[in-house]
């Protein structure tokens, strides 16, 4: 069921219109790259991102490396 809102990723440009698809993407990427588990918290069946200050220091660099690996 398409919702009236959407979620987007500023790093990769992906847009999700269905929350369950967004959450599946979060689960999948967290399985592939374990450091992703440090930036999401599951609360009441919703994924909540941690505050920017709580992200691992090299998180942006690690995510950037993911993209260089994919290309």
mmCIF file of the N, C-alpha and C atoms, coordinates in Angstrom:
data_MODEL
# 
_entry.id   MODEL 
# 
loop_
_atom_site.group_PDB 
_atom_site.id 
_atom_site.type_symbol 
_atom_site.label_atom_id 
_atom_site.label_alt_id 
_atom_site.label_comp_id 
_atom_site.label_asym_id 
_atom_site.label_entity_id 
_atom_site.label_seq_id 
_atom_site.pdbx_PDB_ins_code 
_atom_site.Cartn_x 
_atom_site.Cartn_y 
_atom_site.Cartn_z 
_atom_site.occupancy 
_atom_site.B_iso_or_equiv 
_atom_site.pdbx_formal_charge 
_atom_site.auth_seq_id 
_atom_site.auth_comp_id 
_atom_site.auth_asym_id 
_atom_site.auth_atom_id 
_atom_site.pdbx_PDB_model_num 
ATOM 1   N N  . UNK A 1 1  ? 0.855  -1.187 0.000  1.00 0.00 ? 1  UNK A N  1 
ATOM 2   C CA . UNK A 1 1  ? 0.000  0.000  0.000  1.00 0.00 ? 1  UNK A CA 1 
ATOM 3   C C  . UNK A 1 1  ? 0.889  1.234  0.000  1.00 0.00 ? 1  UNK A C  1 
ATOM 4   N N  . UNK A 1 2  ? 0.782  2.034  -1.025 1.00 0.00 ? 2  UNK A N  1 
ATOM 5   C CA . UNK A 1 2  ? 1.561  3.258  -1.113 1.00 0.00 ? 2  UNK A CA 1 
ATOM 6   C C  . UNK A 1 2  ? 1.027  4.266  -0.105 1.00 0.00 ? 2  UNK A C  1 
ATOM 7   N N  . UNK A 1 3  ? 1.962  4.899  0.619  1.00 0.00 ? 3  UNK A N  1 
ATOM 8   C CA . UNK A 1 3  ? 1.572  5.872  1.630  1.00 0.00 ? 3  UNK A CA 1 
ATOM 9   C C  . UNK A 1 3  ? 1.646  7.283  1.052  1.00 0.00 ? 3  UNK A C  1 
ATOM 10  N N  . UNK A 1 4  ? 1.082  8.257  1.753  1.00 0.00 ? 4  UNK A N  1 
ATOM 11  C CA . UNK A 1 4  ? 1.062  9.638  1.280  1.00 0.00 ? 4  UNK A CA 1 
ATOM 12  C C  . UNK A 1 4  ? 2.403  10.346 1.470  1.00 0.00 ? 4  UNK A C  1 
ATOM 13  N N  . UNK A 1 5  ? 3.294  9.734  2.242  1.00 0.00 ? 5  UNK A N  1 
ATOM 14  C CA . UNK A 1 5  ? 4.594  10.336 2.486  1.00 0.00 ? 5  UNK A CA 1 
ATOM 15  C C  . UNK A 1 5  ? 5.675  9.456  1.878  1.00 0.00 ? 5  UNK A C  1 
ATOM 16  N N  . UNK A 1 6  ? 6.897  9.941  1.872  1.00 0.00 ? 6  UNK A N  1 
ATOM 17  C CA . UNK A 1 6  ? 8.001  9.134  1.380  1.00 0.00 ? 6  UNK A CA 1 
ATOM 18  C C  . UNK A 1 6  ? 9.221  9.378  2.256  1.00 0.00 ? 6  UNK A C  1 
ATOM 19  N N  . UNK A 1 7  ? 10.167 8.482  2.138  1.00 0.00 ? 7  UNK A N  1 
ATOM 20  C CA . UNK A 1 7  ? 11.428 8.563  2.861  1.00 0.00 ? 7  UNK A CA 1 
ATOM 21  C C  . UNK A 1 7  ? 12.534 8.545  1.827  1.00 0.00 ? 7  UNK A C  1 
ATOM 22  N N  . UNK A 1 8  ? 13.591 9.305  2.064  1.00 0.00 ? 8  UNK A N  1 
ATOM 23  C CA . UNK A 1 8  ? 14.675 9.346  1.097  1.00 0.00 ? 8  UNK A CA 1 
ATOM 24  C C  . UNK A 1 8  ? 16.036 9.306  1.760  1.00 0.00 ? 8  UNK A C  1 
ATOM 25  N N  . UNK A 1 9  ? 17.005 8.839  1.018  1.00 0.00 ? 9  UNK A N  1 
ATOM 26  C CA . UNK A 1 9  ? 18.390 8.774  1.471  1.00 0.00 ? 9  UNK A CA 1 
ATOM 27  C C  . UNK A 1 9  ? 19.186 9.826  0.716  1.00 0.00 ? 9  UNK A C  1 
ATOM 28  N N  . UNK A 1 10 ? 19.748 10.761 1.459  1.00 0.00 ? 10 UNK A N  1 
ATOM 29  C CA . UNK A 1 10 ? 20.551 11.800 0.840  1.00 0.00 ? 10 UNK A CA 1 
ATOM 30  C C  . UNK A 1 10 ? 21.850 11.289 0.268  1.00 0.00 ? 10 UNK A C  1 
ATOM 31  N N  . UNK A 1 11 ? 22.339 10.171 0.760  1.00 0.00 ? 11 UNK A N  1 
ATOM 32  C CA . UNK A 1 11 ? 23.618 9.634  0.272  1.00 0.00 ? 11 UNK A CA 1 
ATOM 33  C C  . UNK A 1 11 ? 23.473 8.931  -1.069 1.00 0.00 ? 11 UNK A C  1 
ATOM 34  N N  . UNK A 1 12 ? 22.445 8.105  -1.200 1.00 0.00 ? 12 UNK A N  1 
ATOM 35  C CA . UNK A 1 12 ? 22.331 7.300  -2.425 1.00 0.00 ? 12 UNK A CA 1 
ATOM 36  C C  . UNK A 1 12 ? 21.208 7.766  -3.349 1.00 0.00 ? 12 UNK A C  1 
ATOM 37  N N  . UNK A 1 13 ? 20.320 8.617  -2.846 1.00 0.00 ? 13 UNK A N  1 
ATOM 38  C CA . UNK A 1 13 ? 19.238 9.121  -3.671 1.00 0.00 ? 13 UNK A CA 1 
ATOM 39  C C  . UNK A 1 13 ? 18.023 8.208  -3.773 1.00 0.00 ? 13 UNK A C  1 
ATOM 40  N N  . UNK A 1 14 ? 18.035 7.103  -3.041 1.00 0.00 ? 14 UNK A N  1 
ATOM 41  C CA . UNK A 1 14 ? 16.907 6.180  -3.075 1.00 0.00 ? 14 UNK A CA 1 
ATOM 42  C C  . UNK A 1 14 ? 15.712 6.796  -2.356 1.00 0.00 ? 14 UNK A C  1 
ATOM 43  N N  . UNK A 1 15 ? 14.528 6.570  -2.900 1.00 0.00 ? 15 UNK A N  1 
ATOM 44  C CA . UNK A 1 15 ? 13.278 7.042  -2.291 1.00 0.00 ? 15 UNK A CA 1 
ATOM 45  C C  . UNK A 1 15 ? 12.383 5.831  -2.070 1.00 0.00 ? 15 UNK A C  1 
ATOM 46  N N  . UNK A 1 16 ? 11.772 5.764  -0.882 1.00 0.00 ? 16 UNK A N  1 
ATOM 47  C CA . UNK A 1 16 ? 10.832 4.697  -0.557 1.00 0.00 ? 16 UNK A CA 1 
ATOM 48  C C  . UNK A 1 16 ? 9.471  5.327  -0.309 1.00 0.00 ? 16 UNK A C  1 
ATOM 49  N N  . UNK A 1 17 ? 8.447  4.741  -0.912 1.00 0.00 ? 17 UNK A N  1 
ATOM 50  C CA . UNK A 1 17 ? 7.081  5.209  -0.712 1.00 0.00 ? 17 UNK A CA 1 
ATOM 51  C C  . UNK A 1 17 ? 6.299  4.287  0.205  1.00 0.00 ? 17 UNK A C  1 
ATOM 52  N N  . UNK A 1 18 ? 6.904  3.156  0.548  1.00 0.00 ? 18 UNK A N  1 
ATOM 53  C CA . UNK A 1 18 ? 6.258  2.181  1.415  1.00 0.00 ? 18 UNK A CA 1 
ATOM 54  C C  . UNK A 1 18 ? 7.201  1.879  2.573  1.00 0.00 ? 18 UNK A C  1 
ATOM 55  N N  . UNK A 1 19 ? 6.733  2.141  3.785  1.00 0.00 ? 19 UNK A N  1 
ATOM 56  C CA . UNK A 1 19 ? 7.585  2.006  4.956  1.00 0.00 ? 19 UNK A CA 1 
ATOM 57  C C  . UNK A 1 19 ? 8.173  0.610  5.090  1.00 0.00 ? 19 UNK A C  1 
ATOM 58  N N  . UNK A 1 20 ? 7.415  -0.415 4.796  1.00 0.00 ? 20 UNK A N  1 
ATOM 59  C CA . UNK A 1 20 ? 7.935  -1.780 4.940  1.00 0.00 ? 20 UNK A CA 1 
ATOM 60  C C  . UNK A 1 20 ? 9.106  -2.026 3.986  1.00 0.00 ? 20 UNK A C  1 
ATOM 61  N N  . UNK A 1 21 ? 9.108  -1.385 2.823  1.00 0.00 ? 21 UNK A N  1 
ATOM 62  C CA . UNK A 1 21 ? 10.235 -1.517 1.893  1.00 0.00 ? 21 UNK A CA 1 
ATOM 63  C C  . UNK A 1 21 ? 11.464 -0.780 2.411  1.00 0.00 ? 21 UNK A C  1 
ATOM 64  N N  . UNK A 1 22 ? 11.247 0.383  3.018  1.00 0.00 ? 22 UNK A N  1 
ATOM 65  C CA . UNK A 1 22 ? 12.342 1.101  3.664  1.00 0.00 ? 22 UNK A CA 1 
ATOM 66  C C  . UNK A 1 22 ? 12.959 0.245  4.755  1.00 0.00 ? 22 UNK A C  1 
ATOM 67  N N  . UNK A 1 23 ? 12.127 -0.334 5.599  1.00 0.00 ? 23 UNK A N  1 
ATOM 68  C CA . UNK A 1 23 ? 12.621 -1.151 6.707  1.00 0.00 ? 23 UNK A CA 1 
ATOM 69  C C  . UNK A 1 23 ? 13.327 -2.410 6.203  1.00 0.00 ? 23 UNK A C  1 
ATOM 70  N N  . UNK A 1 24 ? 12.851 -2.971 5.117  1.00 0.00 ? 24 UNK A N  1 
ATOM 71  C CA . UNK A 1 24 ? 13.544 -4.126 4.533  1.00 0.00 ? 24 UNK A CA 1 
ATOM 72  C C  . UNK A 1 24 ? 14.933 -3.713 4.052  1.00 0.00 ? 24 UNK A C  1 
ATOM 73  N N  . UNK A 1 25 ? 15.030 -2.549 3.439  1.00 0.00 ? 25 UNK A N  1 
ATOM 74  C CA . UNK A 1 25 ? 16.328 -2.054 2.991  1.00 0.00 ? 25 UNK A CA 1 
ATOM 75  C C  . UNK A 1 25 ? 17.271 -1.833 4.172  1.00 0.00 ? 25 UNK A C  1 
ATOM 76  N N  . UNK A 1 26 ? 16.750 -1.301 5.264  1.00 0.00 ? 26 UNK A N  1 
ATOM 77  C CA . UNK A 1 26 ? 17.569 -1.099 6.467  1.00 0.00 ? 26 UNK A CA 1 
ATOM 78  C C  . UNK A 1 26 ? 18.050 -2.444 7.004  1.00 0.00 ? 26 UNK A C  1 
ATOM 79  N N  . UNK A 1 27 ? 17.154 -3.416 7.090  1.00 0.00 ? 27 UNK A N  1 
ATOM 80  C CA . UNK A 1 27 ? 17.551 -4.745 7.585  1.00 0.00 ? 27 UNK A CA 1 
ATOM 81  C C  . UNK A 1 27 ? 18.601 -5.372 6.673  1.00 0.00 ? 27 UNK A C  1 
ATOM 82  N N  . UNK A 1 28 ? 18.387 -5.286 5.367  1.00 0.00 ? 28 UNK A N  1 
ATOM 83  C CA . UNK A 1 28 ? 19.318 -5.896 4.417  1.00 0.00 ? 28 UNK A CA 1 
ATOM 84  C C  . UNK A 1 28 ? 20.701 -5.257 4.486  1.00 0.00 ? 28 UNK A C  1 
ATOM 85  N N  . UNK A 1 29 ? 20.755 -3.935 4.505  1.00 0.00 ? 29 UNK A N  1 
ATOM 86  C CA . UNK A 1 29 ? 22.055 -3.262 4.523  1.00 0.00 ? 29 UNK A CA 1 
ATOM 87  C C  . UNK A 1 29 ? 22.753 -3.481 5.859  1.00 0.00 ? 29 UNK A C  1 
ATOM 88  N N  . UNK A 1 30 ? 21.984 -3.589 6.939  1.00 0.00 ? 30 UNK A N  1 
ATOM 89  C CA . UNK A 1 30 ? 22.575 -3.831 8.260  1.00 0.00 ? 30 UNK A CA 1 
ATOM 90  C C  . UNK A 1 30 ? 23.156 -5.236 8.360  1.00 0.00 ? 30 UNK A C  1 
ATOM 91  N N  . UNK A 1 31 ? 22.556 -6.181 7.655  1.00 0.00 ? 31 UNK A N  1 
ATOM 92  C CA . UNK A 1 31 ? 23.115 -7.541 7.627  1.00 0.00 ? 31 UNK A CA 1 
ATOM 93  C C  . UNK A 1 31 ? 24.416 -7.573 6.843  1.00 0.00 ? 31 UNK A C  1 
ATOM 94  N N  . UNK A 1 32 ? 24.457 -6.808 5.750  1.00 0.00 ? 32 UNK A N  1 
ATOM 95  C CA . UNK A 1 32 ? 25.630 -6.806 4.886  1.00 0.00 ? 32 UNK A CA 1 
ATOM 96  C C  . UNK A 1 32 ? 26.791 -6.033 5.510  1.00 0.00 ? 32 UNK A C  1 
ATOM 97  N N  . UNK A 1 33 ? 26.489 -4.925 6.172  1.00 0.00 ? 33 UNK A N  1 
ATOM 98  C CA . UNK A 1 33 ? 27.504 -4.061 6.782  1.00 0.00 ? 33 UNK A CA 1 
ATOM 99  C C  . UNK A 1 33 ? 27.139 -3.854 8.251  1.00 0.00 ? 33 UNK A C  1 
ATOM 100 N N  . UNK A 1 34 ? 27.784 -4.594 9.128  1.00 0.00 ? 34 UNK A N  1 
ATOM 101 C CA . UNK A 1 34 ? 27.385 -4.609 10.544 1.00 0.00 ? 34 UNK A CA 1 
ATOM 102 C C  . UNK A 1 34 ? 27.481 -3.247 11.221 1.00 0.00 ? 34 UNK A C  1 
ATOM 103 N N  . UNK A 1 35 ? 28.372 -2.364 10.761 1.00 0.00 ? 35 UNK A N  1 
ATOM 104 C CA . UNK A 1 35 ? 28.475 -1.043 11.391 1.00 0.00 ? 35 UNK A CA 1 
ATOM 105 C C  . UNK A 1 35 ? 27.203 -0.231 11.194 1.00 0.00 ? 35 UNK A C  1 
ATOM 106 N N  . UNK A 1 36 ? 26.359 -0.608 10.238 1.00 0.00 ? 36 UNK A N  1 
ATOM 107 C CA . UNK A 1 36 ? 25.085 0.083  10.053 1.00 0.00 ? 36 UNK A CA 1 
ATOM 108 C C  . UNK A 1 36 ? 24.161 -0.118 11.260 1.00 0.00 ? 36 UNK A C  1 
ATOM 109 N N  . UNK A 1 37 ? 24.375 -1.214 12.005 1.00 0.00 ? 37 UNK A N  1 
ATOM 110 C CA . UNK A 1 37 ? 23.554 -1.461 13.194 1.00 0.00 ? 37 UNK A CA 1 
ATOM 111 C C  . UNK A 1 37 ? 23.735 -0.378 14.249 1.00 0.00 ? 37 UNK A C  1 
ATOM 112 N N  . UNK A 1 38 ? 24.850 0.349  14.200 1.00 0.00 ? 38 UNK A N  1 
ATOM 113 C CA . UNK A 1 38 ? 25.125 1.390  15.191 1.00 0.00 ? 38 UNK A CA 1 
ATOM 114 C C  . UNK A 1 38 ? 24.330 2.663  14.962 1.00 0.00 ? 38 UNK A C  1 
ATOM 115 N N  . UNK A 1 39 ? 23.691 2.803  13.817 1.00 0.00 ? 39 UNK A N  1 
ATOM 116 C CA . UNK A 1 39 ? 23.005 4.062  13.511 1.00 0.00 ? 39 UNK A CA 1 
ATOM 117 C C  . UNK A 1 39 ? 21.486 3.954  13.487 1.00 0.00 ? 39 UNK A C  1 
ATOM 118 N N  . UNK A 1 40 ? 20.970 2.768  13.744 1.00 0.00 ? 40 UNK A N  1 
ATOM 119 C CA . UNK A 1 40 ? 19.516 2.581  13.794 1.00 0.00 ? 40 UNK A CA 1 
ATOM 120 C C  . UNK A 1 40 ? 19.135 1.900  15.101 1.00 0.00 ? 40 UNK A C  1 
ATOM 121 N N  . UNK A 1 41 ? 18.019 2.299  15.655 1.00 0.00 ? 41 UNK A N  1 
ATOM 122 C CA . UNK A 1 41 ? 17.447 1.648  16.828 1.00 0.00 ? 41 UNK A CA 1 
ATOM 123 C C  . UNK A 1 41 ? 16.031 1.219  16.478 1.00 0.00 ? 41 UNK A C  1 
ATOM 124 N N  . UNK A 1 42 ? 15.671 0.020  16.893 1.00 0.00 ? 42 UNK A N  1 
ATOM 125 C CA . UNK A 1 42 ? 14.312 -0.465 16.667 1.00 0.00 ? 42 UNK A CA 1 
ATOM 126 C C  . UNK A 1 42 ? 13.490 -0.128 17.900 1.00 0.00 ? 42 UNK A C  1 
ATOM 127 N N  . UNK A 1 43 ? 12.455 0.676  17.701 1.00 0.00 ? 43 UNK A N  1 
ATOM 128 C CA . UNK A 1 43 ? 11.602 1.111  18.808 1.00 0.00 ? 43 UNK A CA 1 
ATOM 129 C C  . UNK A 1 43 ? 10.153 1.003  18.371 1.00 0.00 ? 43 UNK A C  1 
ATOM 130 N N  . UNK A 1 44 ? 9.397  0.181  19.084 1.00 0.00 ? 44 UNK A N  1 
ATOM 131 C CA . UNK A 1 44 ? 7.984  -0.013 18.741 1.00 0.00 ? 44 UNK A CA 1 
ATOM 132 C C  . UNK A 1 44 ? 7.798  -0.396 17.273 1.00 0.00 ? 44 UNK A C  1 
ATOM 133 N N  . UNK A 1 45 ? 8.672  -1.286 16.795 1.00 0.00 ? 45 UNK A N  1 
ATOM 134 C CA . UNK A 1 45 ? 8.631  -1.813 15.430 1.00 0.00 ? 45 UNK A CA 1 
ATOM 135 C C  . UNK A 1 45 ? 8.993  -0.786 14.361 1.00 0.00 ? 45 UNK A C  1 
ATOM 136 N N  . UNK A 1 46 ? 9.546  0.353  14.793 1.00 0.00 ? 46 UNK A N  1 
ATOM 137 C CA . UNK A 1 46 ? 9.998  1.373  13.857 1.00 0.00 ? 46 UNK A CA 1 
ATOM 138 C C  . UNK A 1 46 ? 11.507 1.544  13.985 1.00 0.00 ? 46 UNK A C  1 
ATOM 139 N N  . UNK A 1 47 ? 12.172 1.752  12.864 1.00 0.00 ? 47 UNK A N  1 
ATOM 140 C CA . UNK A 1 47 ? 13.596 2.058  12.883 1.00 0.00 ? 47 UNK A CA 1 
ATOM 141 C C  . UNK A 1 47 ? 13.762 3.556  13.082 1.00 0.00 ? 47 UNK A C  1 
ATOM 142 N N  . UNK A 1 48 ? 14.529 3.898  14.103 1.00 0.00 ? 48 UNK A N  1 
ATOM 143 C CA . UNK A 1 48 ? 14.782 5.292  14.434 1.00 0.00 ? 48 UNK A CA 1 
ATOM 144 C C  . UNK A 1 48 ? 16.280 5.528  14.274 1.00 0.00 ? 48 UNK A C  1 
ATOM 145 N N  . UNK A 1 49 ? 16.684 6.526  13.478 1.00 0.00 ? 49 UNK A N  1 
ATOM 146 C CA . UNK A 1 49 ? 18.117 6.794  13.368 1.00 0.00 ? 49 UNK A CA 1 
ATOM 147 C C  . UNK A 1 49 ? 18.639 7.431  14.659 1.00 0.00 ? 49 UNK A C  1 
ATOM 148 N N  . UNK A 1 50 ? 19.869 7.113  15.008 1.00 0.00 ? 50 UNK A N  1 
ATOM 149 C CA . UNK A 1 50 ? 20.474 7.738  16.180 1.00 0.00 ? 50 UNK A CA 1 
ATOM 150 C C  . UNK A 1 50 ? 20.828 9.178  15.827 1.00 0.00 ? 50 UNK A C  1 
ATOM 151 N N  . UNK A 1 51 ? 21.047 9.991  16.847 1.00 0.00 ? 51 UNK A N  1 
ATOM 152 C CA . UNK A 1 51 ? 21.498 11.359 16.613 1.00 0.00 ? 51 UNK A CA 1 
ATOM 153 C C  . UNK A 1 51 ? 22.846 11.334 15.909 1.00 0.00 ? 51 UNK A C  1 
ATOM 154 N N  . UNK A 1 52 ? 23.055 12.300 15.076 1.00 0.00 ? 52 UNK A N  1 
ATOM 155 C CA . UNK A 1 52 ? 24.288 12.391 14.296 1.00 0.00 ? 52 UNK A CA 1 
ATOM 156 C C  . UNK A 1 52 ? 25.529 12.252 15.182 1.00 0.00 ? 52 UNK A C  1 
ATOM 157 N N  . UNK A 1 53 ? 25.491 12.856 16.358 1.00 0.00 ? 53 UNK A N  1 
ATOM 158 C CA . UNK A 1 53 ? 26.634 12.830 17.270 1.00 0.00 ? 53 UNK A CA 1 
ATOM 159 C C  . UNK A 1 53 ? 26.961 11.415 17.751 1.00 0.00 ? 53 UNK A C  1 
ATOM 160 N N  . UNK A 1 54 ? 25.998 10.495 17.665 1.00 0.00 ? 54 UNK A N  1 
ATOM 161 C CA . UNK A 1 54 ? 26.206 9.131  18.139 1.00 0.00 ? 54 UNK A CA 1 
ATOM 162 C C  . UNK A 1 54 ? 26.665 8.180  17.036 1.00 0.00 ? 54 UNK A C  1 
ATOM 163 N N  . UNK A 1 55 ? 26.722 8.665  15.803 1.00 0.00 ? 55 UNK A N  1 
ATOM 164 C CA . UNK A 1 55 ? 27.212 7.822  14.713 1.00 0.00 ? 55 UNK A CA 1 
ATOM 165 C C  . UNK A 1 55 ? 28.695 7.549  14.935 1.00 0.00 ? 55 UNK A C  1 
ATOM 166 N N  . UNK A 1 56 ? 29.171 6.376  14.513 1.00 0.00 ? 56 UNK A N  1 
ATOM 167 C CA . UNK A 1 56 ? 30.610 6.115  14.598 1.00 0.00 ? 56 UNK A CA 1 
ATOM 168 C C  . UNK A 1 56 ? 31.377 7.220  13.854 1.00 0.00 ? 56 UNK A C  1 
ATOM 169 N N  . UNK A 1 57 ? 32.545 7.546  14.351 1.00 0.00 ? 57 UNK A N  1 
ATOM 170 C CA . UNK A 1 57 ? 33.320 8.664  13.801 1.00 0.00 ? 57 UNK A CA 1 
ATOM 171 C C  . UNK A 1 57 ? 33.573 8.526  12.300 1.00 0.00 ? 57 UNK A C  1 
ATOM 172 N N  . UNK A 1 58 ? 33.817 7.331  11.837 1.00 0.00 ? 58 UNK A N  1 
ATOM 173 C CA . UNK A 1 58 ? 34.140 7.117  10.425 1.00 0.00 ? 58 UNK A CA 1 
ATOM 174 C C  . UNK A 1 58 ? 32.943 6.588  9.623  1.00 0.00 ? 58 UNK A C  1 
ATOM 175 N N  . UNK A 1 59 ? 31.743 6.785  10.116 1.00 0.00 ? 59 UNK A N  1 
ATOM 176 C CA . UNK A 1 59 ? 30.562 6.216  9.475  1.00 0.00 ? 59 UNK A CA 1 
ATOM 177 C C  . UNK A 1 59 ? 30.395 6.682  8.031  1.00 0.00 ? 59 UNK A C  1 
ATOM 178 N N  . UNK A 1 60 ? 30.502 7.969  7.785  1.00 0.00 ? 60 UNK A N  1 
ATOM 179 C CA . UNK A 1 60 ? 30.323 8.498  6.424  1.00 0.00 ? 60 UNK A CA 1 
ATOM 180 C C  . UNK A 1 60 ? 31.369 7.909  5.479  1.00 0.00 ? 60 UNK A C  1 
ATOM 181 N N  . UNK A 1 61 ? 32.591 7.744  5.958  1.00 0.00 ? 61 UNK A N  1 
ATOM 182 C CA . UNK A 1 61 ? 33.641 7.149  5.128  1.00 0.00 ? 61 UNK A CA 1 
ATOM 183 C C  . UNK A 1 61 ? 33.298 5.700  4.787  1.00 0.00 ? 61 UNK A C  1 
ATOM 184 N N  . UNK A 1 62 ? 32.816 4.960  5.764  1.00 0.00 ? 62 UNK A N  1 
ATOM 185 C CA . UNK A 1 62 ? 32.447 3.563  5.534  1.00 0.00 ? 62 UNK A CA 1 
ATOM 186 C C  . UNK A 1 62 ? 31.313 3.446  4.515  1.00 0.00 ? 62 UNK A C  1 
ATOM 187 N N  . UNK A 1 63 ? 30.318 4.302  4.643  1.00 0.00 ? 63 UNK A N  1 
ATOM 188 C CA . UNK A 1 63 ? 29.202 4.281  3.686  1.00 0.00 ? 63 UNK A CA 1 
ATOM 189 C C  . UNK A 1 63 ? 29.719 4.635  2.293  1.00 0.00 ? 63 UNK A C  1 
ATOM 190 N N  . UNK A 1 64 ? 30.623 5.599  2.214  1.00 0.00 ? 64 UNK A N  1 
ATOM 191 C CA . UNK A 1 64 ? 31.212 5.956  0.930  1.00 0.00 ? 64 UNK A CA 1 
ATOM 192 C C  . UNK A 1 64 ? 31.951 4.788  0.299  1.00 0.00 ? 64 UNK A C  1 
ATOM 193 N N  . UNK A 1 65 ? 32.628 4.002  1.119  1.00 0.00 ? 65 UNK A N  1 
ATOM 194 C CA . UNK A 1 65 ? 33.321 2.820  0.606  1.00 0.00 ? 65 UNK A CA 1 
ATOM 195 C C  . UNK A 1 65 ? 32.345 1.794  0.052  1.00 0.00 ? 65 UNK A C  1 
ATOM 196 N N  . UNK A 1 66 ? 31.159 1.695  0.639  1.00 0.00 ? 66 UNK A N  1 
ATOM 197 C CA . UNK A 1 66 ? 30.150 0.767  0.119  1.00 0.00 ? 66 UNK A CA 1 
ATOM 198 C C  . UNK A 1 66 ? 29.876 1.073  -1.354 1.00 0.00 ? 66 UNK A C  1 
ATOM 199 N N  . UNK A 1 67 ? 29.749 2.344  -1.673 1.00 0.00 ? 67 UNK A N  1 
ATOM 200 C CA . UNK A 1 67 ? 29.431 2.741  -3.044 1.00 0.00 ? 67 UNK A CA 1 
ATOM 201 C C  . UNK A 1 67 ? 30.584 2.463  -3.977 1.00 0.00 ? 67 UNK A C  1 
ATOM 202 N N  . UNK A 1 68 ? 31.816 2.618  -3.512 1.00 0.00 ? 68 UNK A N  1 
ATOM 203 C CA . UNK A 1 68 ? 32.948 2.323  -4.396 1.00 0.00 ? 68 UNK A CA 1 
ATOM 204 C C  . UNK A 1 68 ? 33.064 0.821  -4.639 1.00 0.00 ? 68 UNK A C  1 
ATOM 205 N N  . UNK A 1 69 ? 32.630 0.016  -3.689 1.00 0.00 ? 69 UNK A N  1 
ATOM 206 C CA . UNK A 1 69 ? 32.644 -1.433 -3.841 1.00 0.00 ? 69 UNK A CA 1 
ATOM 207 C C  . UNK A 1 69 ? 31.574 -1.866 -4.859 1.00 0.00 ? 69 UNK A C  1 
ATOM 208 N N  . UNK A 1 70 ? 30.423 -1.220 -4.847 1.00 0.00 ? 70 UNK A N  1 
ATOM 209 C CA . UNK A 1 70 ? 29.309 -1.582 -5.733 1.00 0.00 ? 70 UNK A CA 1 
ATOM 210 C C  . UNK A 1 70 ? 29.597 -1.249 -7.181 1.00 0.00 ? 70 UNK A C  1 
ATOM 211 N N  . UNK A 1 71 ? 30.390 -0.207 -7.420 1.00 0.00 ? 71 UNK A N  1 
ATOM 212 C CA . UNK A 1 71 ? 30.614 0.263  -8.792 1.00 0.00 ? 71 UNK A CA 1 
ATOM 213 C C  . UNK A 1 71 ? 31.632 -0.552 -9.517 1.00 0.00 ? 71 UNK A C  1 
# 
